[in-house]
């Protein structure tokens, strides 16, 4: 039986999940989602939440397209405004 190796995406193949600011979700909710879904630590999540509030958007996750779609789905299920870019 041959081993299947996981091929790490190159920078060229990476996609980015962006969370957009809205007037619906609280800071605490966004922070908690970033920690649980994107794997941010507390400080990262707070910093990204502040960027989202101030700049209107923040890149919160980078990986292959398939992984980004999974994160996108989980974040949108939590009510966040999200997009994926290459």
C-alpha positions in Angstrom: 0.0 0.0 0.0 1.5 3.4 -1.0 1.5 6.3 1.3 -0.4 9.4 0.1 1.5 12.6 1.0 -0.3 15.8 1.8 1.1 18.5 -0.5 1.3 21.8 1.3 0.0 24.6 -1.0 2.5 27.1 -2.3 2.1 30.8 -1.8 0.6 30.9 -5.3 -2.1 28.4 -4.3 -3.1 30.1 -1.1 -6.4 31.8 -0.5 -7.4 34.3 2.2 -10.5 34.5 4.4 -11.5 38.0 5.2 -14.0 39.0 7.9 -15.9 42.2 7.1 -17.3 44.7 9.6 -21.1 44.7 10.2 -23.4 46.4 12.6 -24.8 43.1 13.9 -22.1 41.1 15.7 -20.5 42.1 19.0 -16.7 42.3 19.6 -17.0 39.4 21.9 -18.8 37.2 19.4 -16.3 38.0 16.6 -13.3 37.4 19.0 -14.8 34.1 20.1 -15.4 32.9 16.5 -11.8 33.8 15.5 -10.5 31.8 18.4 -12.7 28.8 17.9 -12.8 28.6 14.1 -9.5 30.2 12.9 -7.3 29.1 15.8 -6.3 32.6 16.9 -5.1 33.1 20.4 -6.8 35.7 22.6 -4.5 38.6 21.6 -4.6 37.8 17.9 -8.4 37.6 18.0 -8.7 41.0 19.8 -6.3 42.6 17.4 -8.2 41.3 14.3 -11.5 42.4 15.9 -10.2 45.9 16.3 -8.9 46.0 12.8 -12.2 44.8 11.5 -14.0 47.5 13.4 -11.6 50.3 12.4 -10.7 49.3 8.8 -13.8 47.5 7.9 -12.1 44.2 7.2 -9.3 41.9 8.2 -7.5 38.9 6.8 -8.1 36.2 9.4 -7.1 32.9 7.8 -4.8 31.8 4.9 -4.6 28.2 3.5 -5.7 26.1 0.5 -9.0 26.9 -1.2 -10.7 23.8 0.3 -9.6 24.8 3.9 -10.7 28.4 3.4 -14.1 27.2 2.2 -14.5 25.2 5.4 -13.6 28.2 7.6 -15.8 30.4 5.4 -18.8 28.1 6.0 -18.2 28.0 9.8 -17.8 31.7 10.1 -20.9 32.5 8.0 -22.9 29.9 10.1 -22.0 32.0 13.1 -23.4 35.1 11.4 -20.2 36.8 10.3 -19.8 38.7 7.0 -17.0 36.8 5.2 -15.3 36.6 1.8 -12.5 34.5 0.2 -9.9 36.0 -2.1 -6.9 34.6 -3.9 
